[in-house]
Amino acid sequence: MQKWEYASFFWGGSSELTIRSLEFSHPNIKTAKAIGPEQFWDAIRGLGEDGWEMVAVVDPPELPWQRYFFKRPMAA
């Protein structure tokens, strides 16, 4: 059975609180990585180049942030 690992890319906030980070489900990958304000597409492209597939986006209309979820097959 295929096993998966997951990543979450959190982007958003307001002028008082800005959050941009990558988080990963497995300890063999850095658990969190800060992302600069101009690095949105670099982060998305980097995940794709590393084999991550976007599977969902949470974009609450009343909140100033989005969260992108990715998965990729775990190496055997």
PyMOL Python script that loads the backbone (N, CA, C, O; Angstrom):
from pymol import cmd

cmd.read_pdbstr("""\
ATOM      1  N   MET A   1       0.844  -1.174   0.000  1.00  0.00           N
ATOM      2  CA  MET A   1       0.000   0.000   0.000  1.00  0.00           C
ATOM      3  C   MET A   1       0.892   1.241   0.000  1.00  0.00           C
ATOM      4  O   MET A   1       1.877   1.313   0.735  1.00  0.00           O
ATOM      5  N   GLN A   2       0.534   2.208  -0.830  1.00  0.00           N
ATOM      6  CA  GLN A   2       1.303   3.452  -0.920  1.00  0.00           C
ATOM      7  C   GLN A   2       1.189   4.252   0.376  1.00  0.00           C
ATOM      8  O   GLN A   2       0.100   4.400   0.929  1.00  0.00           O
ATOM      9  N   LYS A   3       2.312   4.761   0.849  1.00  0.00           N
ATOM     10  CA  LYS A   3       2.332   5.659   2.003  1.00  0.00           C
ATOM     11  C   LYS A   3       2.696   7.049   1.515  1.00  0.00           C
ATOM     12  O   LYS A   3       3.412   7.207   0.526  1.00  0.00           O
ATOM     13  N   TRP A   4       2.193   8.058   2.224  1.00  0.00           N
ATOM     14  CA  TRP A   4       2.361   9.445   1.806  1.00  0.00           C
ATOM     15  C   TRP A   4       3.013  10.269   2.905  1.00  0.00           C
ATOM     16  O   TRP A   4       2.921   9.947   4.090  1.00  0.00           O
ATOM     17  N   GLU A   5       3.672  11.337   2.483  1.00  0.00           N
ATOM     18  CA  GLU A   5       4.104  12.372   3.412  1.00  0.00           C
ATOM     19  C   GLU A   5       3.435  13.665   2.967  1.00  0.00           C
ATOM     20  O   GLU A   5       3.052  13.811   1.806  1.00  0.00           O
ATOM     21  N   TYR A   6       3.299  14.604   3.903  1.00  0.00           N
ATOM     22  CA  TYR A   6       2.501  15.794   3.649  1.00  0.00           C
ATOM     23  C   TYR A   6       3.274  17.056   3.982  1.00  0.00           C
ATOM     24  O   TYR A   6       4.165  17.062   4.831  1.00  0.00           O
ATOM     25  N   ALA A   7       2.904  18.128   3.286  1.00  0.00           N
ATOM     26  CA  ALA A   7       3.478  19.444   3.556  1.00  0.00           C
ATOM     27  C   ALA A   7       2.337  20.450   3.601  1.00  0.00           C
ATOM     28  O   ALA A   7       1.318  20.289   2.929  1.00  0.00           O
ATOM     29  N   SER A   8       2.527  21.483   4.401  1.00  0.00           N
ATOM     30  CA  SER A   8       1.559  22.564   4.506  1.00  0.00           C
ATOM     31  C   SER A   8       2.307  23.876   4.300  1.00  0.00           C
ATOM     32  O   SER A   8       3.317  24.132   4.956  1.00  0.00           O
ATOM     33  N   PHE A   9       1.813  24.697   3.395  1.00  0.00           N
ATOM     34  CA  PHE A   9       2.403  25.994   3.102  1.00  0.00           C
ATOM     35  C   PHE A   9       1.406  27.040   3.551  1.00  0.00           C
ATOM     36  O   PHE A   9       0.322  27.157   2.978  1.00  0.00           O
ATOM     37  N   PHE A  10       1.762  27.798   4.570  1.00  0.00           N
ATOM     38  CA  PHE A  10       0.885  28.791   5.169  1.00  0.00           C
ATOM     39  C   PHE A  10       1.341  30.160   4.698  1.00  0.00           C
ATOM     40  O   PHE A  10       2.511  30.514   4.848  1.00  0.00           O
ATOM     41  N   TRP A  11       0.420  30.934   4.126  1.00  0.00           N
ATOM     42  CA  TRP A  11       0.780  32.234   3.565  1.00  0.00           C
ATOM     43  C   TRP A  11      -0.286  33.253   3.938  1.00  0.00           C
ATOM     44  O   TRP A  11      -1.461  33.070   3.617  1.00  0.00           O
ATOM     45  N   GLY A  12       0.110  34.313   4.604  1.00  0.00           N
ATOM     46  CA  GLY A  12      -0.859  35.368   4.854  1.00  0.00           C
ATOM     47  C   GLY A  12      -0.622  36.106   6.135  1.00  0.00           C
ATOM     48  O   GLY A  12       0.470  36.092   6.703  1.00  0.00           O
ATOM     49  N   GLY A  13      -1.665  36.746   6.571  1.00  0.00           N
ATOM     50  CA  GLY A  13      -1.615  37.565   7.764  1.00  0.00           C
ATOM     51  C   GLY A  13      -1.998  38.991   7.437  1.00  0.00           C
ATOM     52  O   GLY A  13      -2.431  39.306   6.329  1.00  0.00           O
ATOM     53  N   SER A  14      -1.829  39.832   8.417  1.00  0.00           N
ATOM     54  CA  SER A  14      -2.106  41.251   8.243  1.00  0.00           C
ATOM     55  C   SER A  14      -0.813  42.013   8.517  1.00  0.00           C
ATOM     56  O   SER A  14       0.229  41.407   8.767  1.00  0.00           O
ATOM     57  N   SER A  15      -0.882  43.321   8.471  1.00  0.00           N
ATOM     58  CA  SER A  15       0.335  44.107   8.716  1.00  0.00           C
ATOM     59  C   SER A  15       0.854  43.891  10.133  1.00  0.00           C
ATOM     60  O   SER A  15       2.050  44.051  10.379  1.00  0.00           O
ATOM     61  N   GLU A  16      -0.016  43.533  11.063  1.00  0.00           N
ATOM     62  CA  GLU A  16       0.412  43.282  12.442  1.00  0.00           C
ATOM     63  C   GLU A  16       1.017  41.892  12.610  1.00  0.00           C
ATOM     64  O   GLU A  16       1.910  41.692  13.433  1.00  0.00           O
ATOM     65  N   LEU A  17       0.528  40.939  11.829  1.00  0.00           N
ATOM     66  CA  LEU A  17       0.977  39.559  11.968  1.00  0.00           C
ATOM     67  C   LEU A  17       1.061  38.931  10.583  1.00  0.00           C
ATOM     68  O   LEU A  17       0.040  38.685   9.941  1.00  0.00           O
ATOM     69  N   THR A  18       2.268  38.676  10.134  1.00  0.00           N
ATOM     70  CA  THR A  18       2.461  38.044   8.844  1.00  0.00           C
ATOM     71  C   THR A  18       3.071  36.673   9.065  1.00  0.00           C
ATOM     72  O   THR A  18       4.071  36.528   9.768  1.00  0.00           O
ATOM     73  N   ILE A  19       2.460  35.674   8.459  1.00  0.00           N
ATOM     74  CA  ILE A  19       2.938  34.304   8.615  1.00  0.00           C
ATOM     75  C   ILE A  19       3.197  33.726   7.238  1.00  0.00           C
ATOM     76  O   ILE A  19       2.315  33.714   6.379  1.00  0.00           O
ATOM     77  N   ARG A  20       4.415  33.247   7.037  1.00  0.00           N
ATOM     78  CA  ARG A  20       4.775  32.563   5.807  1.00  0.00           C
ATOM     79  C   ARG A  20       5.679  31.411   6.211  1.00  0.00           C
ATOM     80  O   ARG A  20       6.811  31.632   6.641  1.00  0.00           O
ATOM     81  N   SER A  21       5.194  30.191   6.078  1.00  0.00           N
ATOM     82  CA  SER A  21       6.022  29.069   6.511  1.00  0.00           C
ATOM     83  C   SER A  21       5.660  27.782   5.779  1.00  0.00           C
ATOM     84  O   SER A  21       4.550  27.617   5.273  1.00  0.00           O
ATOM     85  N   LEU A  22       6.627  26.885   5.741  1.00  0.00           N
ATOM     86  CA  LEU A  22       6.434  25.523   5.247  1.00  0.00           C
ATOM     87  C   LEU A  22       6.573  24.589   6.430  1.00  0.00           C
ATOM     88  O   LEU A  22       7.496  24.728   7.234  1.00  0.00           O
ATOM     89  N   GLU A  23       5.662  23.637   6.541  1.00  0.00           N
ATOM     90  CA  GLU A  23       5.734  22.632   7.595  1.00  0.00           C
ATOM     91  C   GLU A  23       5.581  21.261   6.954  1.00  0.00           C
ATOM     92  O   GLU A  23       4.853  21.104   5.974  1.00  0.00           O
ATOM     93  N   PHE A  24       6.271  20.268   7.510  1.00  0.00           N
ATOM     94  CA  PHE A  24       6.279  18.937   6.932  1.00  0.00           C
ATOM     95  C   PHE A  24       5.855  17.899   7.965  1.00  0.00           C
ATOM     96  O   PHE A  24       6.062  18.079   9.165  1.00  0.00           O
ATOM     97  N   SER A  25       5.253  16.800   7.478  1.00  0.00           N
ATOM     98  CA  SER A  25       4.693  15.787   8.377  1.00  0.00           C
ATOM     99  C   SER A  25       5.717  14.791   8.896  1.00  0.00           C
ATOM    100  O   SER A  25       5.455  14.113   9.889  1.00  0.00           O
ATOM    101  N   HIS A  26       6.859  14.684   8.266  1.00  0.00           N
ATOM    102  CA  HIS A  26       7.816  13.658   8.656  1.00  0.00           C
ATOM    103  C   HIS A  26       9.135  14.270   9.104  1.00  0.00           C
ATOM    104  O   HIS A  26       9.572  15.274   8.541  1.00  0.00           O
ATOM    105  N   PRO A  27       9.770  13.687  10.100  1.00  0.00           N
ATOM    106  CA  PRO A  27      10.978  14.280  10.689  1.00  0.00           C
ATOM    107  C   PRO A  27      12.209  14.250   9.799  1.00  0.00           C
ATOM    108  O   PRO A  27      13.195  14.920  10.108  1.00  0.00           O
ATOM    109  N   ASN A  28      12.188  13.489   8.693  1.00  0.00           N
ATOM    110  CA  ASN A  28      13.352  13.477   7.820  1.00  0.00           C
ATOM    111  C   ASN A  28      13.470  14.754   6.988  1.00  0.00           C
ATOM    112  O   ASN A  28      14.446  14.942   6.262  1.00  0.00           O
ATOM    113  N   ILE A  29      12.475  15.624   7.098  1.00  0.00           N
ATOM    114  CA  ILE A  29      12.460  16.913   6.404  1.00  0.00           C
ATOM    115  C   ILE A  29      12.422  17.988   7.485  1.00  0.00           C
ATOM    116  O   ILE A  29      11.876  17.757   8.564  1.00  0.00           O
ATOM    117  N   LYS A  30      12.993  19.157   7.209  1.00  0.00           N
ATOM    118  CA  LYS A  30      12.899  20.248   8.177  1.00  0.00           C
ATOM    119  C   LYS A  30      11.438  20.435   8.569  1.00  0.00           C
ATOM    120  O   LYS A  30      10.559  20.413   7.707  1.00  0.00           O
ATOM    121  N   THR A  31      11.171  20.618   9.854  1.00  0.00           N
ATOM    122  CA  THR A  31       9.786  20.712  10.305  1.00  0.00           C
ATOM    123  C   THR A  31       9.163  22.063  10.008  1.00  0.00           C
ATOM    124  O   THR A  31       7.939  22.164   9.937  1.00  0.00           O
ATOM    125  N   ALA A  32       9.956  23.091   9.835  1.00  0.00           N
ATOM    126  CA  ALA A  32       9.410  24.402   9.492  1.00  0.00           C
ATOM    127  C   ALA A  32      10.483  25.192   8.766  1.00  0.00           C
ATOM    128  O   ALA A  32      11.673  25.052   9.048  1.00  0.00           O
ATOM    129  N   LYS A  33      10.055  26.017   7.837  1.00  0.00           N
ATOM    130  CA  LYS A  33      10.986  26.820   7.064  1.00  0.00           C
ATOM    131  C   LYS A  33      10.351  28.182   6.826  1.00  0.00           C
ATOM    132  O   LYS A  33       9.240  28.262   6.302  1.00  0.00           O
ATOM    133  N   ALA A  34      11.027  29.236   7.199  1.00  0.00           N
ATOM    134  CA  ALA A  34      10.504  30.590   6.985  1.00  0.00           C
ATOM    135  C   ALA A  34      10.614  30.961   5.509  1.00  0.00           C
ATOM    136  O   ALA A  34      11.571  30.580   4.835  1.00  0.00           O
ATOM    137  N   ILE A  35       9.631  31.705   5.014  1.00  0.00           N
ATOM    138  CA  ILE A  35       9.576  32.126   3.623  1.00  0.00           C
ATOM    139  C   ILE A  35       9.512  33.654   3.592  1.00  0.00           C
ATOM    140  O   ILE A  35       8.702  34.255   4.299  1.00  0.00           O
ATOM    141  N   GLY A  36      10.344  34.272   2.794  1.00  0.00           N
ATOM    142  CA  GLY A  36      10.330  35.733   2.664  1.00  0.00           C
ATOM    143  C   GLY A  36       9.123  36.226   1.887  1.00  0.00           C
ATOM    144  O   GLY A  36       8.473  35.442   1.196  1.00  0.00           O
ATOM    145  N   PRO A  37       8.809  37.518   1.988  1.00  0.00           N
ATOM    146  CA  PRO A  37       7.594  38.069   1.374  1.00  0.00           C
ATOM    147  C   PRO A  37       7.554  37.982  -0.154  1.00  0.00           C
ATOM    148  O   PRO A  37       6.465  37.970  -0.729  1.00  0.00           O
ATOM    149  N   GLU A  38       8.687  37.923  -0.818  1.00  0.00           N
ATOM    150  CA  GLU A  38       8.707  37.837  -2.275  1.00  0.00           C
ATOM    151  C   GLU A  38       8.926  36.412  -2.767  1.00  0.00           C
ATOM    152  O   GLU A  38       9.142  36.212  -3.962  1.00  0.00           O
ATOM    153  N   GLN A  39       8.878  35.429  -1.897  1.00  0.00           N
ATOM    154  CA  GLN A  39       9.241  34.069  -2.262  1.00  0.00           C
ATOM    155  C   GLN A  39       8.054  33.121  -2.446  1.00  0.00           C
ATOM    156  O   GLN A  39       8.240  31.904  -2.424  1.00  0.00           O
ATOM    157  N   PHE A  40       6.855  33.642  -2.625  1.00  0.00           N
ATOM    158  CA  PHE A  40       5.674  32.792  -2.770  1.00  0.00           C
ATOM    159  C   PHE A  40       5.846  31.780  -3.911  1.00  0.00           C
ATOM    160  O   PHE A  40       5.755  30.573  -3.688  1.00  0.00           O
ATOM    161  N   TRP A  41       6.095  32.270  -5.129  1.00  0.00           N
ATOM    162  CA  TRP A  41       6.196  31.377  -6.273  1.00  0.00           C
ATOM    163  C   TRP A  41       7.441  30.507  -6.211  1.00  0.00           C
ATOM    164  O   TRP A  41       7.423  29.373  -6.691  1.00  0.00           O
ATOM    165  N   ASP A  42       8.514  31.011  -5.634  1.00  0.00           N
ATOM    166  CA  ASP A  42       9.714  30.186  -5.462  1.00  0.00           C
ATOM    167  C   ASP A  42       9.406  28.988  -4.572  1.00  0.00           C
ATOM    168  O   ASP A  42       9.853  27.874  -4.845  1.00  0.00           O
ATOM    169  N   ALA A  43       8.640  29.218  -3.505  1.00  0.00           N
ATOM    170  CA  ALA A  43       8.284  28.137  -2.579  1.00  0.00           C
ATOM    171  C   ALA A  43       7.366  27.117  -3.257  1.00  0.00           C
ATOM    172  O   ALA A  43       7.582  25.912  -3.128  1.00  0.00           O
ATOM    173  N   ILE A  44       6.348  27.587  -3.977  1.00  0.00           N
ATOM    174  CA  ILE A  44       5.430  26.691  -4.676  1.00  0.00           C
ATOM    175  C   ILE A  44       6.182  25.882  -5.740  1.00  0.00           C
ATOM    176  O   ILE A  44       6.009  24.667  -5.837  1.00  0.00           O
ATOM    177  N   ARG A  45       7.002  26.550  -6.523  1.00  0.00           N
ATOM    178  CA  ARG A  45       7.773  25.878  -7.576  1.00  0.00           C
ATOM    179  C   ARG A  45       8.740  24.857  -6.974  1.00  0.00           C
ATOM    180  O   ARG A  45       8.892  23.754  -7.500  1.00  0.00           O
ATOM    181  N   GLY A  46       9.389  25.226  -5.876  1.00  0.00           N
ATOM    182  CA  GLY A  46      10.320  24.312  -5.217  1.00  0.00           C
ATOM    183  C   GLY A  46       9.642  23.044  -4.729  1.00  0.00           C
ATOM    184  O   GLY A  46      10.201  21.954  -4.846  1.00  0.00           O
ATOM    185  N   LEU A  47       8.439  23.180  -4.183  1.00  0.00           N
ATOM    186  CA  LEU A  47       7.705  21.986  -3.751  1.00  0.00           C
ATOM    187  C   LEU A  47       7.408  21.085  -4.946  1.00  0.00           C
ATOM    188  O   LEU A  47       7.592  19.870  -4.867  1.00  0.00           O
ATOM    189  N   GLY A  48       6.951  21.669  -6.050  1.00  0.00           N
ATOM    190  CA  GLY A  48       6.666  20.875  -7.237  1.00  0.00           C
ATOM    191  C   GLY A  48       7.908  20.180  -7.771  1.00  0.00           C
ATOM    192  O   GLY A  48       7.850  19.015  -8.165  1.00  0.00           O
ATOM    193  N   GLU A  49       9.024  20.885  -7.786  1.00  0.00           N
ATOM    194  CA  GLU A  49      10.271  20.295  -8.271  1.00  0.00           C
ATOM    195  C   GLU A  49      10.753  19.156  -7.377  1.00  0.00           C
ATOM    196  O   GLU A  49      11.466  18.260  -7.829  1.00  0.00           O
ATOM    197  N   ASP A  50      10.359  19.201  -6.109  1.00  0.00           N
ATOM    198  CA  ASP A  50      10.731  18.144  -5.166  1.00  0.00           C
ATOM    199  C   ASP A  50       9.707  17.006  -5.128  1.00  0.00           C
ATOM    200  O   ASP A  50       9.794  16.120  -4.278  1.00  0.00           O
ATOM    201  N   GLY A  51       8.735  17.029  -6.052  1.00  0.00           N
ATOM    202  CA  GLY A  51       7.789  15.928  -6.155  1.00  0.00           C
ATOM    203  C   GLY A  51       6.499  16.098  -5.370  1.00  0.00           C
ATOM    204  O   GLY A  51       5.706  15.159  -5.292  1.00  0.00           O
ATOM    205  N   TRP A  52       6.265  17.279  -4.783  1.00  0.00           N
ATOM    206  CA  TRP A  52       5.045  17.515  -4.026  1.00  0.00           C
ATOM    207  C   TRP A  52       3.910  17.902  -4.969  1.00  0.00           C
ATOM    208  O   TRP A  52       4.108  18.674  -5.906  1.00  0.00           O
ATOM    209  N   GLU A  53       2.718  17.359  -4.712  1.00  0.00           N
ATOM    210  CA  GLU A  53       1.518  17.663  -5.493  1.00  0.00           C
ATOM    211  C   GLU A  53       0.524  18.405  -4.601  1.00  0.00           C
ATOM    212  O   GLU A  53       0.212  17.949  -3.501  1.00  0.00           O
ATOM    213  N   MET A  54       0.024  19.558  -5.079  1.00  0.00           N
ATOM    214  CA  MET A  54      -0.969  20.303  -4.302  1.00  0.00           C
ATOM    215  C   MET A  54      -2.282  19.533  -4.320  1.00  0.00           C
ATOM    216  O   MET A  54      -2.751  19.119  -5.380  1.00  0.00           O
ATOM    217  N   VAL A  55      -2.876  19.342  -3.136  1.00  0.00           N
ATOM    218  CA  VAL A  55      -4.117  18.580  -3.051  1.00  0.00           C
ATOM    219  C   VAL A  55      -5.280  19.386  -2.501  1.00  0.00           C
ATOM    220  O   VAL A  55      -6.434  18.990  -2.669  1.00  0.00           O
ATOM    221  N   ALA A  56      -5.003  20.512  -1.846  1.00  0.00           N
ATOM    222  CA  ALA A  56      -6.091  21.323  -1.302  1.00  0.00           C
ATOM    223  C   ALA A  56      -5.588  22.713  -0.957  1.00  0.00           C
ATOM    224  O   ALA A  56      -4.403  22.918  -0.693  1.00  0.00           O
ATOM    225  N   VAL A  57      -6.529  23.677  -0.964  1.00  0.00           N
ATOM    226  CA  VAL A  57      -6.241  25.044  -0.530  1.00  0.00           C
ATOM    227  C   VAL A  57      -7.366  25.464   0.396  1.00  0.00           C
ATOM    228  O   VAL A  57      -8.542  25.301   0.070  1.00  0.00           O
ATOM    229  N   VAL A  58      -7.007  26.002   1.542  1.00  0.00           N
ATOM    230  CA  VAL A  58      -7.985  26.572   2.461  1.00  0.00           C
ATOM    231  C   VAL A  58      -7.819  28.085   2.391  1.00  0.00           C
ATOM    232  O   VAL A  58      -6.736  28.608   2.653  1.00  0.00           O
ATOM    233  N   ASP A  59      -8.897  28.790   2.036  1.00  0.00           N
ATOM    234  CA  ASP A  59      -8.863  30.242   1.856  1.00  0.00           C
ATOM    235  C   ASP A  59     -10.112  30.847   2.497  1.00  0.00           C
ATOM    236  O   ASP A  59     -11.056  31.216   1.798  1.00  0.00           O
ATOM    237  N   PRO A  60     -10.113  30.947   3.829  1.00  0.00           N
ATOM    238  CA  PRO A  60     -11.300  31.461   4.514  1.00  0.00           C
ATOM    239  C   PRO A  60     -11.590  32.914   4.100  1.00  0.00           C
ATOM    240  O   PRO A  60     -10.698  33.759   4.182  1.00  0.00           O
ATOM    241  N   PRO A  61     -12.808  33.215   3.661  1.00  0.00           N
ATOM    242  CA  PRO A  61     -13.113  34.572   3.181  1.00  0.00           C
ATOM    243  C   PRO A  61     -12.979  35.646   4.258  1.00  0.00           C
ATOM    244  O   PRO A  61     -12.726  36.809   3.943  1.00  0.00           O
ATOM    245  N   GLU A  62     -13.146  35.270   5.515  1.00  0.00           N
ATOM    246  CA  GLU A  62     -13.098  36.268   6.586  1.00  0.00           C
ATOM    247  C   GLU A  62     -11.702  36.434   7.203  1.00  0.00           C
ATOM    248  O   GLU A  62     -11.514  37.253   8.102  1.00  0.00           O
ATOM    249  N   LEU A  63     -10.734  35.662   6.723  1.00  0.00           N
ATOM    250  CA  LEU A  63      -9.382  35.710   7.288  1.00  0.00           C
ATOM    251  C   LEU A  63      -8.355  36.044   6.210  1.00  0.00           C
ATOM    252  O   LEU A  63      -8.528  35.666   5.051  1.00  0.00           O
ATOM    253  N   PRO A  64      -7.276  36.756   6.586  1.00  0.00           N
ATOM    254  CA  PRO A  64      -6.283  37.197   5.589  1.00  0.00           C
ATOM    255  C   PRO A  64      -5.162  36.201   5.333  1.00  0.00           C
ATOM    256  O   PRO A  64      -4.002  36.600   5.234  1.00  0.00           O
ATOM    257  N   TRP A  65      -5.474  34.926   5.224  1.00  0.00           N
ATOM    258  CA  TRP A  65      -4.428  33.929   4.962  1.00  0.00           C
ATOM    259  C   TRP A  65      -4.976  32.782   4.127  1.00  0.00           C
ATOM    260  O   TRP A  65      -6.185  32.583   4.010  1.00  0.00           O
ATOM    261  N   GLN A  66      -4.037  32.032   3.548  1.00  0.00           N
ATOM    262  CA  GLN A  66      -4.357  30.811   2.816  1.00  0.00           C
ATOM    263  C   GLN A  66      -3.416  29.716   3.312  1.00  0.00           C
ATOM    264  O   GLN A  66      -2.287  29.982   3.726  1.00  0.00           O
ATOM    265  N   ARG A  67      -3.898  28.504   3.260  1.00  0.00           N
ATOM    266  CA  ARG A  67      -3.050  27.356   3.590  1.00  0.00           C
ATOM    267  C   ARG A  67      -3.158  26.357   2.444  1.00  0.00           C
ATOM    268  O   ARG A  67      -4.253  25.953   2.054  1.00  0.00           O
ATOM    269  N   TYR A  68      -2.014  25.971   1.918  1.00  0.00           N
ATOM    270  CA  TYR A  68      -1.917  25.064   0.783  1.00  0.00           C
ATOM    271  C   TYR A  68      -1.407  23.722   1.297  1.00  0.00           C
ATOM    272  O   TYR A  68      -0.430  23.672   2.045  1.00  0.00           O
ATOM    273  N   PHE A  69      -2.056  22.645   0.902  1.00  0.00           N
ATOM    274  CA  PHE A  69      -1.660  21.310   1.346  1.00  0.00           C
ATOM    275  C   PHE A  69      -1.122  20.510   0.162  1.00  0.00           C
ATOM    276  O   PHE A  69      -1.671  20.552  -0.939  1.00  0.00           O
ATOM    277  N   PHE A  70      -0.031  19.779   0.416  1.00  0.00           N
ATOM    278  CA  PHE A  70       0.659  18.996  -0.601  1.00  0.00           C
ATOM    279  C   PHE A  70       0.883  17.582  -0.084  1.00  0.00           C
ATOM    280  O   PHE A  70       0.902  17.340   1.123  1.00  0.00           O
ATOM    281  N   LYS A  71       1.054  16.650  -1.026  1.00  0.00           N
ATOM    282  CA  LYS A  71       1.447  15.283  -0.648  1.00  0.00           C
ATOM    283  C   LYS A  71       2.413  14.755  -1.687  1.00  0.00           C
ATOM    284  O   LYS A  71       2.468  15.251  -2.813  1.00  0.00           O
ATOM    285  N   ARG A  72       3.175  13.743  -1.298  1.00  0.00           N
ATOM    286  CA  ARG A  72       4.022  13.016  -2.240  1.00  0.00           C
ATOM    287  C   ARG A  72       4.237  11.616  -1.685  1.00  0.00           C
ATOM    288  O   ARG A  72       4.182  11.412  -0.472  1.00  0.00           O
ATOM    289  N   PRO A  73       4.480  10.656  -2.562  1.00  0.00           N
ATOM    290  CA  PRO A  73       4.712   9.293  -2.096  1.00  0.00           C
ATOM    291  C   PRO A  73       5.982   9.223  -1.248  1.00  0.00           C
ATOM    292  O   PRO A  73       6.977   9.884  -1.542  1.00  0.00           O
ATOM    293  N   MET A  74       5.930   8.428  -0.213  1.00  0.00           N
ATOM    294  CA  MET A  74       7.122   8.216   0.610  1.00  0.00           C
ATOM    295  C   MET A  74       8.046   7.252  -0.124  1.00  0.00           C
ATOM    296  O   MET A  74       7.594   6.313  -0.780  1.00  0.00           O
ATOM    297  N   ALA A  75       9.322   7.496  -0.003  1.00  0.00           N
ATOM    298  CA  ALA A  75      10.310   6.585  -0.601  1.00  0.00           C
ATOM    299  C   ALA A  75      10.267   5.256   0.133  1.00  0.00           C
ATOM    300  O   ALA A  75      10.088   5.208   1.350  1.00  0.00           O
ATOM    301  N   ALA A  76      10.431   4.198  -0.611  1.00  0.00           N
ATOM    302  CA  ALA A  76      10.385   2.861  -0.008  1.00  0.00           C
ATOM    303  C   ALA A  76      11.642   2.564   0.787  1.00  0.00           C
ATOM    304  O   ALA A  76      11.768   1.482   1.361  1.00  0.00           O
TER     305      ALA A  76
END
""", "prot")
cmd.dss("prot")
cmd.show_as("cartoon", "prot")
cmd.util.cbc("prot")
cmd.orient("prot")
